[in-house]
Amino acid sequence: MSTTAAKQYTLPFQEDYTMEAEAAAVFALAEFERGKGSGLIVKHQEERLLFLSKVGYPLWLFPKKDQTFIFDGLNYSNFVVVYNEIPSSKLFKKKLESSSQLLEDYFTFLSNYADYFRKPLPDTQFTLKGLIVDPDFKNDFKVYFKEAFEAVDKTAQNFFSIEPNLNLKDMENLLSEFDSLQTSLKEEADNLPECLKLIKKTNILFKIAIEYESAAAKEEADAKIKAIEEYVNPKIVKIKKEYNQNIKNVTRSFDKEIQRLQKLQARTTRSINKNQKKIRNYGWEAEAQEKMRHLIYEKRWREKIKRTESEMNGLKKELKTIGNNIESLCKEKGQKIHKLKFDLESEIKQVQQPIIDLEKERDDKTIFFRQQILKMIALGTPVINGINRNLKCWESIQDKFVDIGIKEKFDLPSLFYIPFYFACFLENETKRYLIVPPSTVGHLDFSTKLKGAIGISRIKDLLNPRFKAIAAFLQNLQELIQENVQFENHLFRLGEKNNLLKSGVFQTNVEEGLSFMKKAGWISDKEYKALSKQI
């Protein structure tokens, strides 16, 4: 579809006042802005108002899917989407599926891709040339475009439109690329939950397989242990019986000798006690004979005491020897019994060694399988965390693609022209431009009326921009004119060709409008006369 084939609409400059008031207000503002020549140090010559034209700025409205995109017809605006480039989830998923058959392959995959989704995400960008996404502009335009009327003759009443240099094919291709980008990003993002599910599913399947293998290994080992126990246990019973009998024999043998010594020890102890009693009695007898001065008898008793003491000392030595023998026998008995028990345990252990080996092998396998599960969880955790991080990143990317158009329905692409007045001032060889955006005419608030009351001109306040965002957007033309000499020359030629100052209709409208503004108190008599002379 060409530009001429698309429906074209023109928007009104103002809506409440007549063309006369509009023409007079714009002319008055242009004269007010014109340099009158001044300067104490650097003298400026008076500027000439070369032309004053009414221009239409082109905007494309391009419907696609559930929204309509607003494009700058001069292709000066740009919308740059900066987003993080997420690693390919398709490649990850494909590699995951091919590595999920064998556990070792799966471990290698998890290890190799631990940082795949955790690496710093590089920034990339996509430029939608000409697209306007400023929310204030869109809100203003959603209100403004409803006042549009279908353009019949763009050259009527010295109104000229700037031809757009952004065509429908460019916009269609650009939006198609944008759709492809969104589709590609969405496919990658949609794969992330699938990757997450696949990892969790693979983990569960391998966990079940490992636990099954662990249970099977334990069951097999237990069966072997039970079979060996049926053979070994009777042997152990026999060995225990033999050793227990040996322990009894040793105990009986030692106990018999210990008991004999203990009896001898008791008799010896009694003999010592008797001798001690005899010594006491002999002593008493010796003392009695001494008192009676029977020296011979005293001497006999003393000799008996010595013989008895000598005998008692011998018994004491014998008692000590008996005690040492008993202690030695008890110690020897304990050692022999301990050795028998140690030999019993060693022999039992030797007989049970196949069972011990099987139990150790079973327990080692159980630990190994448990470690395999823990290893799988440890390797999978950073991968899962990385996928979750990229899912959050995708949410932020999505936000950048939402609401970049307006929710207004159009059947076909349409071209809208925003009207503005374009004035050119000349001082020597220097040109200066004035852009007057769509405005309300003659709205005087309290501060403006106060200016008139104290003699300050109110001309600058006669026109108030209807839409701040659209007014700011139109001022971008000043930058475009400065940057692009070819565009400036083109706009200058069109402005001269469609100069309203040379239009009799416009001059009449200005004259009538100035009279109206004077009567309404918008301008003073002095300003009225000065402006009338410039028409």
LODRENSE-269938 format. One line per field, with one value per residue (C-alpha): residue in three letters; chain; residue number from 1; x, y, z. Coordinates in Angstrom, 2 decimals. Each point is the difference from the previous one (the first is absolute). Layout:
BEGIN
type [ALA,...] .
mol [A,...] .
seq [NUM,...] .
east [X,...] .
north [Y,...] .
up [Z,...] .
% end
This chain:
BEGIN
type [MET,SER,THR,THR,ALA,ALA,LYS,GLN,TYR,THR,LEU,PRO,PHE,GLN,GLU,ASP,TYR,THR,MET,GLU,ALA,GLU,ALA,ALA,ALA,VAL,PHE,ALA,LEU,ALA,GLU,PHE,GLU,ARG,GLY,LYS,GLY,SER,GLY,LEU,ILE,VAL,LYS,HIS,GLN,GLU,GLU,ARG,LEU,LEU,PHE,LEU,SER,LYS,VAL,GLY,TYR,PRO,LEU,TRP,LEU,PHE,PRO,LYS,LYS,ASP,GLN,THR,PHE,ILE,PHE,ASP,GLY,LEU,ASN,TYR,SER,ASN,PHE,VAL,VAL,VAL,TYR,ASN,GLU,ILE,PRO,SER,SER,LYS,LEU,PHE,LYS,LYS,LYS,LEU,GLU,SER,SER,SER,GLN,LEU,LEU,GLU,ASP,TYR,PHE,THR,PHE,LEU,SER,ASN,TYR,ALA,ASP,TYR,PHE,ARG,LYS,PRO,LEU,PRO,ASP,THR,GLN,PHE,THR,LEU,LYS,GLY,LEU,ILE,VAL,ASP,PRO,ASP,PHE,LYS,ASN,ASP,PHE,LYS,VAL,TYR,PHE,LYS,GLU,ALA,PHE,GLU,ALA,VAL,ASP,LYS,THR,ALA,GLN,ASN,PHE,PHE,SER,ILE,GLU,PRO,ASN,LEU,ASN,LEU,LYS,ASP,MET,GLU,ASN,LEU,LEU,SER,GLU,PHE,ASP,SER,LEU,GLN,THR,SER,LEU,LYS,GLU,GLU,ALA,ASP,ASN,LEU,PRO,GLU,CYS,LEU,LYS,LEU,ILE,LYS,LYS,THR,ASN,ILE,LEU,PHE,LYS,ILE,ALA,ILE,GLU,TYR,GLU,SER,ALA,ALA,ALA,LYS,GLU,GLU,ALA,ASP,ALA,LYS,ILE,LYS,ALA,ILE,GLU,GLU,TYR,VAL,ASN,PRO,LYS,ILE,VAL,LYS,ILE,LYS,LYS,GLU,TYR,ASN,GLN,ASN,ILE,LYS,ASN,VAL,THR,ARG,SER,PHE,ASP,LYS,GLU,ILE,GLN,ARG,LEU,GLN,LYS,LEU,GLN,ALA,ARG,THR,THR,ARG,SER,ILE,ASN,LYS,ASN,GLN,LYS,LYS,ILE,ARG,ASN,TYR,GLY,TRP,GLU,ALA,GLU,ALA,GLN,GLU,LYS,MET,ARG,HIS,LEU,ILE,TYR,GLU,LYS,ARG,TRP,ARG,GLU,LYS,ILE,LYS,ARG,THR,GLU,SER,GLU,MET,ASN,GLY,LEU,LYS,LYS,GLU,LEU,LYS,THR,ILE,GLY,ASN,ASN,ILE,GLU,SER,LEU,CYS,LYS,GLU,LYS,GLY,GLN,LYS,ILE,HIS,LYS,LEU,LYS,PHE,ASP,LEU,GLU,SER,GLU,ILE,LYS,GLN,VAL,GLN,GLN,PRO,ILE,ILE,ASP,LEU,GLU,LYS,GLU,ARG,ASP,ASP,LYS,THR,ILE,PHE,PHE,ARG,GLN,GLN,ILE,LEU,LYS,MET,ILE,ALA,LEU,GLY,THR,PRO,VAL,ILE,ASN,GLY,ILE,ASN,ARG,ASN,LEU,LYS,CYS,TRP,GLU,SER,ILE,GLN,ASP,LYS,PHE,VAL,ASP,ILE,GLY,ILE,LYS,GLU,LYS,PHE,ASP,LEU,PRO,SER,LEU,PHE,TYR,ILE,PRO,PHE,TYR,PHE,ALA,CYS,PHE,LEU,GLU,ASN,GLU,THR,LYS,ARG,TYR,LEU,ILE,VAL,PRO,PRO,SER,THR,VAL,GLY,HIS,LEU,ASP,PHE,SER,THR,LYS,LEU,LYS,GLY,ALA,ILE,GLY,ILE,SER,ARG,ILE,LYS,ASP,LEU,LEU,ASN,PRO,ARG,PHE,LYS,ALA,ILE,ALA,ALA,PHE,LEU,GLN,ASN,LEU,GLN,GLU,LEU,ILE,GLN,GLU,ASN,VAL,GLN,PHE,GLU,ASN,HIS,LEU,PHE,ARG,LEU,GLY,GLU,LYS,ASN,ASN,LEU,LEU,LYS,SER,GLY,VAL,PHE,GLN,THR,ASN,VAL,GLU,GLU,GLY,LEU,SER,PHE,MET,LYS,LYS,ALA,GLY,TRP,ILE,SER,ASP,LYS,GLU,TYR,LYS,ALA,LEU,SER,LYS,GLN,ILE] .
mol [A,A,A,A,A,A,A,A,A,A,A,A,A,A,A,A,A,A,A,A,A,A,A,A,A,A,A,A,A,A,A,A,A,A,A,A,A,A,A,A,A,A,A,A,A,A,A,A,A,A,A,A,A,A,A,A,A,A,A,A,A,A,A,A,A,A,A,A,A,A,A,A,A,A,A,A,A,A,A,A,A,A,A,A,A,A,A,A,A,A,A,A,A,A,A,A,A,A,A,A,A,A,A,A,A,A,A,A,A,A,A,A,A,A,A,A,A,A,A,A,A,A,A,A,A,A,A,A,A,A,A,A,A,A,A,A,A,A,A,A,A,A,A,A,A,A,A,A,A,A,A,A,A,A,A,A,A,A,A,A,A,A,A,A,A,A,A,A,A,A,A,A,A,A,A,A,A,A,A,A,A,A,A,A,A,A,A,A,A,A,A,A,A,A,A,A,A,A,A,A,A,A,A,A,A,A,A,A,A,A,A,A,A,A,A,A,A,A,A,A,A,A,A,A,A,A,A,A,A,A,A,A,A,A,A,A,A,A,A,A,A,A,A,A,A,A,A,A,A,A,A,A,A,A,A,A,A,A,A,A,A,A,A,A,A,A,A,A,A,A,A,A,A,A,A,A,A,A,A,A,A,A,A,A,A,A,A,A,A,A,A,A,A,A,A,A,A,A,A,A,A,A,A,A,A,A,A,A,A,A,A,A,A,A,A,A,A,A,A,A,A,A,A,A,A,A,A,A,A,A,A,A,A,A,A,A,A,A,A,A,A,A,A,A,A,A,A,A,A,A,A,A,A,A,A,A,A,A,A,A,A,A,A,A,A,A,A,A,A,A,A,A,A,A,A,A,A,A,A,A,A,A,A,A,A,A,A,A,A,A,A,A,A,A,A,A,A,A,A,A,A,A,A,A,A,A,A,A,A,A,A,A,A,A,A,A,A,A,A,A,A,A,A,A,A,A,A,A,A,A,A,A,A,A,A,A,A,A,A,A,A,A,A,A,A,A,A,A,A,A,A,A,A,A,A,A,A,A,A,A,A,A,A,A,A,A,A,A,A,A,A,A,A,A,A,A,A,A,A,A,A,A,A,A,A,A,A,A,A,A,A,A,A,A,A,A,A,A,A,A,A,A,A,A,A,A,A,A,A,A,A,A,A,A,A,A,A,A,A,A,A,A,A,A,A,A,A,A,A,A,A,A,A,A,A] .
seq [1,2,3,4,5,6,7,8,9,10,11,12,13,14,15,16,17,18,19,20,21,22,23,24,25,26,27,28,29,30,31,32,33,34,35,36,37,38,39,40,41,42,43,44,45,46,47,48,49,50,51,52,53,54,55,56,57,58,59,60,61,62,63,64,65,66,67,68,69,70,71,72,73,74,75,76,77,78,79,80,81,82,83,84,85,86,87,88,89,90,91,92,93,94,95,96,97,98,99,100,101,102,103,104,105,106,107,108,109,110,111,112,113,114,115,116,117,118,119,120,121,122,123,124,125,126,127,128,129,130,131,132,133,134,135,136,137,138,139,140,141,142,143,144,145,146,147,148,149,150,151,152,153,154,155,156,157,158,159,160,161,162,163,164,165,166,167,168,169,170,171,172,173,174,175,176,177,178,179,180,181,182,183,184,185,186,187,188,189,190,191,192,193,194,195,196,197,198,199,200,201,202,203,204,205,206,207,208,209,210,211,212,213,214,215,216,217,218,219,220,221,222,223,224,225,226,227,228,229,230,231,232,233,234,235,236,237,238,239,240,241,242,243,244,245,246,247,248,249,250,251,252,253,254,255,256,257,258,259,260,261,262,263,264,265,266,267,268,269,270,271,272,273,274,275,276,277,278,279,280,281,282,283,284,285,286,287,288,289,290,291,292,293,294,295,296,297,298,299,300,301,302,303,304,305,306,307,308,309,310,311,312,313,314,315,316,317,318,319,320,321,322,323,324,325,326,327,328,329,330,331,332,333,334,335,336,337,338,339,340,341,342,343,344,345,346,347,348,349,350,351,352,353,354,355,356,357,358,359,360,361,362,363,364,365,366,367,368,369,370,371,372,373,374,375,376,377,378,379,380,381,382,383,384,385,386,387,388,389,390,391,392,393,394,395,396,397,398,399,400,401,402,403,404,405,406,407,408,409,410,411,412,413,414,415,416,417,418,419,420,421,422,423,424,425,426,427,428,429,430,431,432,433,434,435,436,437,438,439,440,441,442,443,444,445,446,447,448,449,450,451,452,453,454,455,456,457,458,459,460,461,462,463,464,465,466,467,468,469,470,471,472,473,474,475,476,477,478,479,480,481,482,483,484,485,486,487,488,489,490,491,492,493,494,495,496,497,498,499,500,501,502,503,504,505,506,507,508,509,510,511,512,513,514,515,516,517,518,519,520,521,522,523,524,525,526,527,528,529,530,531,532,533,534,535] .
east [0.00,1.47,-0.25,-2.66,-2.06,-0.16,-2.76,1.24,-1.34,0.63,-0.26,-1.31,2.37,-2.62,-3.61,-1.81,0.71,-0.35,2.67,0.20,0.96,2.48,1.62,0.24,1.44,2.64,0.94,0.19,2.24,2.30,0.35,0.56,2.79,1.61,3.23,-0.42,3.71,1.78,3.19,2.28,3.30,-0.87,-2.57,-2.62,-1.89,-3.73,-1.18,-2.27,-2.91,0.63,-3.00,-2.66,-1.44,-2.37,1.57,-1.15,2.43,-0.49,-0.74,-0.71,-2.44,0.74,-2.36,1.45,-1.59,-1.63,1.64,0.77,3.51,0.74,2.89,1.74,-0.52,3.34,1.72,1.77,-1.23,1.39,-0.94,2.98,-0.78,2.99,-0.34,2.12,0.90,-1.07,1.99,-1.80,-2.42,-0.67,3.65,0.02,-3.16,1.31,3.25,-1.88,-2.24,3.00,1.84,-2.79,0.36,3.07,0.71,3.68,-0.97,-2.55,2.61,2.38,-2.74,-0.94,3.65,0.67,-3.16,0.23,0.76,-1.93,-2.88,2.04,2.48,-0.40,-2.63,1.26,-2.12,-1.37,-2.37,-2.64,-0.84,-3.50,0.77,-2.70,-2.09,-1.35,-0.49,-0.01,-3.00,-0.90,0.01,-2.17,-2.47,-0.20,-0.43,-2.73,-2.07,1.11,-0.47,-3.76,-0.31,1.53,-1.81,0.82,2.27,-1.40,2.41,3.21,0.84,-3.22,0.33,3.77,0.38,2.78,0.91,3.48,0.21,1.04,3.31,-1.05,-2.13,-2.39,2.34,2.72,-2.41,-1.38,3.49,1.07,-3.03,0.43,3.61,-1.22,-2.63,2.65,2.22,-2.84,-0.99,3.59,0.48,-3.36,0.86,3.28,-1.77,-2.77,2.68,1.45,-2.88,0.20,3.72,-0.76,-2.67,2.29,2.85,-2.31,-1.59,3.43,1.16,-3.07,0.44,3.69,-0.75,-2.60,2.43,2.82,-2.24,-1.29,3.57,0.98,-2.94,0.78,3.66,-1.01,-2.54,2.58,2.62,-2.50,-0.94,3.66,0.59,-3.00,1.21,3.46,-1.44,-1.92,3.30,2.13,-2.28,0.11,3.80,-0.01,-2.23,2.39,3.05,-1.63,-0.91,3.58,1.49,-2.54,0.93,3.70,-0.70,-1.89,2.87,2.57,-2.19,-0.60,3.70,1.12,-2.86,0.91,3.60,-1.04,-2.48,2.73,2.32,-2.77,-0.61,3.71,0.01,-2.86,1.77,3.25,-1.82,-1.57,3.41,1.44,-2.89,0.55,3.72,-0.75,-2.27,2.71,2.56,-2.28,-0.60,3.71,0.76,-2.40,1.55,3.55,-1.01,-1.61,3.15,2.11,-2.04,0.45,3.72,-0.15,2.67,0.25,-3.73,0.01,2.80,-1.94,-3.06,2.18,1.48,-3.50,-0.91,3.03,-0.77,-3.65,0.93,2.43,-2.73,-2.47,2.45,0.34,-3.80,-0.24,2.49,-1.96,-3.26,1.53,1.19,-3.49,-1.54,2.42,-0.75,-3.75,0.45,2.23,-2.50,-2.91,1.98,1.00,-3.58,-1.22,2.64,-0.82,-3.74,0.58,2.13,-2.65,-2.66,2.24,0.71,-3.74,-0.77,2.80,-1.17,-3.62,1.11,1.96,-3.01,-2.22,2.45,-1.98,-3.07,2.02,1.37,-3.48,-1.40,2.82,-0.54,-3.75,0.52,2.61,-2.44,-2.77,2.31,1.08,-3.58,-0.90,3.02,-1.10,-3.35,1.68,2.44,-2.87,-1.76,3.22,0.75,-3.60,-0.47,2.11,-1.65,-3.49,0.94,1.34,-3.23,-2.06,2.20,-0.58,-3.75,0.03,2.14,-2.57,-2.72,1.96,0.57,-3.72,-0.77,2.05,-2.23,-3.32,-2.16,2.29,-3.05,-3.51,-3.12,-1.94,-1.43,0.78,-0.79,2.82,3.10,-0.91,1.94,-0.76,1.28,0.55,-0.35,2.48,1.01,3.48,1.60,3.40,1.92,3.02,2.77,2.70,0.60,-1.06,-3.34,-1.95,-3.18,-3.06,-2.26,-3.48,-1.65,-3.78,-1.28,-3.05,-0.56,-0.71,-0.16,0.94,0.63,0.38,3.75,-0.49,-2.72,2.27,2.71,-2.45,-1.03,3.61,0.80,1.92,-0.77,-2.21,0.63,2.30,-2.80,-2.63,0.91,0.32,1.07,-2.92,2.21,3.33,1.52,-1.01,1.33,3.34,0.07,-0.48,2.85,2.30,-0.30,2.43,2.66,-0.80,0.32,3.40,1.24,-1.31,0.70,-1.79,-3.16,0.29,0.27,-2.99,-2.09,1.14,-1.07,-3.41,-0.41,0.75,-2.31,-2.88,0.62,-3.21,1.25,-0.61,-3.50,-2.84,-2.29,2.52,0.57,-3.75,-0.27,2.84,-1.63,-3.35,1.64,2.02,-3.17,-1.65,2.98,0.10,-3.69,0.45,2.87,2.59,2.23,0.39,-0.77,3.72,0.61,-2.98,1.37,3.51,-1.19,-2.38,2.89,1.90,-2.77] .
north [0.00,3.41,3.25,1.31,-3.18,0.30,2.02,3.44,2.15,3.51,1.10,3.44,2.61,1.22,-0.88,2.81,3.20,1.29,-0.04,3.78,-0.27,-2.76,1.97,3.18,-1.80,-1.82,3.16,2.00,-2.66,-0.05,3.78,-0.16,-2.57,1.95,1.69,3.78,0.81,0.59,-0.51,2.31,-1.69,-2.08,1.74,-2.22,1.13,-0.25,-3.40,-0.37,-2.42,-1.78,-2.27,-1.51,-3.31,-2.60,-3.45,-3.56,-2.34,-3.63,-2.80,-3.58,-2.16,-3.61,-2.66,-3.41,-2.74,1.51,3.44,2.93,1.38,3.70,0.78,3.29,0.63,1.81,-2.99,2.26,-1.80,-3.39,-2.63,-2.07,-3.15,-1.00,-3.47,-2.81,-2.73,-3.23,-3.16,-2.32,-2.19,-2.03,-1.05,-0.74,-2.09,-1.95,-0.77,-0.93,-2.45,-1.69,-0.27,-1.42,-3.67,-0.89,1.34,0.73,1.94,1.92,0.84,1.22,2.12,1.62,0.69,1.54,2.15,1.11,3.60,0.00,2.05,1.71,1.90,3.80,0.69,2.27,2.96,0.09,2.42,0.27,3.35,0.82,3.00,2.62,-1.63,2.35,-1.65,2.98,-0.73,3.71,0.44,-3.10,1.18,3.42,-1.49,-2.43,3.07,2.16,-2.41,-0.21,3.62,-0.94,0.48,-1.72,2.14,0.91,2.66,0.42,3.25,1.76,3.29,0.07,-3.10,-2.31,-3.43,-1.38,-3.18,-2.96,-1.66,-3.13,-2.20,-2.80,-2.69,1.15,-0.09,-3.36,-1.50,1.59,-1.30,-3.42,-0.09,1.16,-2.76,-2.55,1.23,-0.20,-3.45,-1.23,1.41,-1.42,-3.44,0.09,1.20,-2.61,-2.67,1.04,-1.51,-3.07,-0.28,0.36,-2.71,-2.28,0.33,-0.68,-2.92,-1.43,0.41,-1.87,-2.82,-0.45,0.21,-2.75,-2.08,0.48,-0.84,-3.08,-1.11,0.65,-2.05,-2.80,-0.08,-0.09,-2.75,-2.09,0.50,-0.85,-3.21,-1.03,0.86,-2.05,-3.00,0.16,0.49,-3.28,-1.72,1.95,0.28,-3.73,0.13,3.03,-1.83,-2.97,2.23,1.86,-3.28,-1.30,3.22,0.28,-3.55,0.91,3.09,-2.12,-2.52,2.70,1.72,-3.26,-0.90,3.38,0.31,-3.38,1.01,3.49,-1.54,-2.34,2.95,2.04,-2.80,-0.21,3.78,-0.21,-2.70,1.95,3.12,-1.93,-1.39,3.51,1.19,-2.91,0.79,3.64,-1.07,-2.35,2.81,2.22,-2.76,-0.85,3.60,0.22,-3.18,1.39,3.24,-1.90,-2.15,3.16,1.56,-3.13,0.08,-3.50,0.72,-3.52,-0.21,3.50,-1.01,-3.11,2.16,2.45,-2.79,-1.27,3.47,0.07,-3.45,0.95,3.33,-1.85,-2.46,2.87,1.81,-3.13,-0.23,3.63,-0.63,-3.05,2.06,2.63,-2.68,-1.54,3.43,0.63,-3.43,0.66,3.40,-1.54,-2.77,2.48,2.10,-3.05,-1.19,3.39,0.03,-3.49,0.69,3.32,-1.74,-2.68,2.67,1.95,-3.17,-0.70,3.45,-0.30,-3.40,1.20,3.08,-2.14,-2.20,3.12,1.82,-0.71,1.51,3.03,0.53,-0.18,2.44,2.45,-0.30,0.55,3.06,1.46,-0.34,1.66,2.93,0.22,0.13,2.62,2.06,-0.31,1.59,2.76,0.63,0.29,2.53,1.99,0.12,0.85,2.83,2.66,-0.90,0.33,3.28,1.31,-0.87,1.72,3.09,0.07,-0.38,3.15,1.71,-0.93,1.66,3.26,-0.41,-0.54,3.29,1.82,-1.35,0.75,3.03,1.53,0.75,1.24,-2.10,1.70,-2.03,0.93,-2.19,1.32,2.16,3.69,3.23,2.84,3.54,2.07,3.72,2.57,3.47,0.46,3.44,1.02,3.08,1.42,2.19,0.66,-3.53,-1.80,-1.77,-0.85,-2.02,0.06,-3.03,0.54,-3.34,-0.60,2.45,1.46,3.62,2.85,-1.86,2.66,-1.20,2.27,0.53,0.99,2.51,1.41,0.60,2.07,1.97,1.09,0.70,-3.21,-1.49,-3.06,-1.04,-2.89,-1.45,0.14,-3.51,-2.90,-3.44,-2.40,-3.05,0.40,-3.25,0.72,3.56,-1.35,-2.53,2.71,2.01,-2.86,1.51,2.69,-2.69,-1.69,3.33,0.62,-3.52,-0.37,2.91,-1.72,-0.35,3.66,1.20,-2.14,1.32,3.58,-0.23,-1.41,2.71,2.73,-1.58,-0.24,3.32,1.05,3.58,0.25,-1.46,2.55,-2.38,-0.33,3.78,0.58,-2.63,1.67,3.44,-1.30,-2.09,2.95,2.10,-2.82,-0.39,3.76,0.08,-3.11,1.68,-2.50,2.71,3.71,2.85,0.58,-3.66,0.00,2.97,-1.41,-3.40,1.51,1.88,-3.30,-1.76] .
up [0.00,-0.99,1.95,-2.38,0.39,3.79,1.62,1.00,2.82,1.18,3.61,1.02,1.39,2.50,0.62,1.80,-1.94,-3.56,-2.68,0.40,3.67,-0.82,-2.83,2.08,3.05,-2.05,-1.91,3.25,1.58,-3.06,0.17,3.75,-0.49,-2.87,1.06,-0.02,0.11,3.31,1.95,1.92,-0.91,-3.09,-2.13,-1.63,-3.09,-0.10,-1.22,-2.99,0.07,-3.30,0.05,2.21,-1.12,1.30,-0.23,0.51,1.79,-1.17,2.45,-1.04,1.94,-0.85,1.42,0.73,2.07,3.09,-0.04,-2.26,-0.31,-0.40,-2.36,-0.55,-3.73,-0.20,1.59,2.52,3.11,0.93,2.54,1.10,1.95,2.14,1.44,1.40,-2.43,1.67,-0.84,-2.39,1.92,-3.16,-0.20,3.73,-0.25,-3.00,1.78,3.18,-1.84,-1.64,3.35,2.11,-0.91,2.07,3.46,-0.72,-3.15,2.04,2.66,-2.70,-1.54,3.35,0.74,-3.43,0.10,3.64,-1.06,-3.27,1.39,2.72,-2.18,-0.24,-2.65,-2.81,-1.03,-3.53,-1.66,-2.68,-1.57,-1.21,-2.18,0.09,2.74,2.68,3.40,2.37,2.29,0.35,-3.77,-0.46,2.63,-1.64,-3.45,1.11,0.90,-2.93,-2.92,0.64,-1.26,-3.37,-3.27,-3.26,-2.14,-3.43,-1.23,1.99,-1.85,0.93,1.88,-0.48,2.16,-1.10,1.34,0.36,-1.99,2.20,-0.83,1.89,-2.24,0.77,-1.27,2.41,2.94,-0.99,-0.31,3.28,1.91,-1.61,1.24,3.39,0.04,-0.97,2.82,2.51,-1.28,0.21,3.50,1.11,-1.37,1.88,3.15,-0.36,-0.19,3.38,2.07,-2.24,0.74,3.70,-0.15,-2.02,2.50,2.93,-1.83,-0.93,3.60,1.27,-2.55,0.80,3.73,-0.34,-2.10,2.53,2.95,-1.85,-0.78,3.62,1.30,-2.45,1.05,3.68,-0.62,-1.88,2.73,2.75,-1.82,-0.27,3.65,1.06,-2.04,1.54,3.49,-0.37,-0.63,2.46,3.03,0.93,-0.20,2.29,2.47,-0.01,0.43,2.87,1.66,-0.22,1.30,2.80,1.09,-0.09,2.05,2.56,0.20,0.50,2.56,1.86,0.01,1.27,2.47,1.55,0.61,1.19,2.44,1.38,0.51,1.55,2.55,0.75,0.33,2.53,2.05,-0.03,1.10,2.89,1.02,0.03,2.13,2.48,0.21,0.64,2.89,1.32,-0.10,2.04,2.53,0.20,0.58,2.88,1.55,-0.44,1.67,2.91,0.53,-0.19,2.77,2.13,-0.86,-1.49,-2.55,-1.34,-0.74,-1.42,-2.35,-1.16,-0.82,-1.87,-2.07,-0.84,-1.16,-2.36,-1.39,-0.54,-1.67,-2.27,-0.92,-0.57,-2.27,-2.06,-0.23,-1.09,-2.81,-0.98,0.08,-2.29,-2.38,-0.03,-0.73,-2.83,-1.42,0.15,-1.70,-2.65,-0.65,-0.28,-2.45,-2.03,0.04,-1.33,-2.71,-1.17,-0.02,-1.81,-2.60,-0.47,-0.49,-2.40,-1.95,-0.03,-1.43,-2.55,-1.14,-0.19,-1.92,-2.37,-0.59,-0.41,-2.30,-3.20,1.71,1.21,-3.49,-1.51,2.58,-0.70,-3.73,0.49,2.22,-2.38,-2.88,2.03,0.79,-3.66,-1.26,2.60,-1.08,-3.63,0.88,2.01,-2.85,-2.48,2.24,0.51,-3.74,-0.90,2.51,-1.80,-3.32,1.51,1.69,-3.31,-1.83,2.72,-0.34,-3.75,0.50,2.15,-2.64,-2.65,2.07,-0.08,-3.76,-0.55,1.74,-2.66,-2.77,1.68,-0.84,-2.58,-2.14,0.80,0.51,-2.79,-2.85,-3.60,-2.96,-2.17,0.40,0.05,-0.39,2.42,-0.33,3.14,-0.88,1.21,-1.04,-1.34,-0.05,-1.35,1.19,-1.79,1.40,-2.59,-1.32,3.19,0.02,3.14,0.22,2.22,0.42,1.43,1.00,0.12,2.59,1.68,-0.95,2.38,3.35,2.56,3.53,3.05,-0.46,-3.64,0.89,2.70,-2.63,-2.03,3.07,0.65,-3.65,-0.93,-3.40,0.02,-3.59,0.97,2.12,-2.76,-1.17,2.43,-1.28,0.11,0.52,1.77,-1.29,-3.62,0.32,1.29,-2.84,-2.67,1.48,-1.07,-3.47,1.14,0.56,-3.32,-1.83,1.59,-0.71,-3.55,-2.36,-2.87,2.08,1.12,-3.59,-1.02,2.89,-0.72,-3.65,0.97,2.63,-2.52,-2.56,2.52,1.75,1.77,0.17,-3.76,0.27,-0.21,1.90,2.82,0.15,0.24,2.73,1.94,-0.26,1.21,2.70,1.32,0.27,1.93,2.35,0.61,0.93,2.18,1.82,-1.14,-1.51,0.72,-2.44,-0.43,-0.85,-2.36,-1.95,-0.12,-1.22,-2.57,-1.61,-0.52,-1.89] .
% end
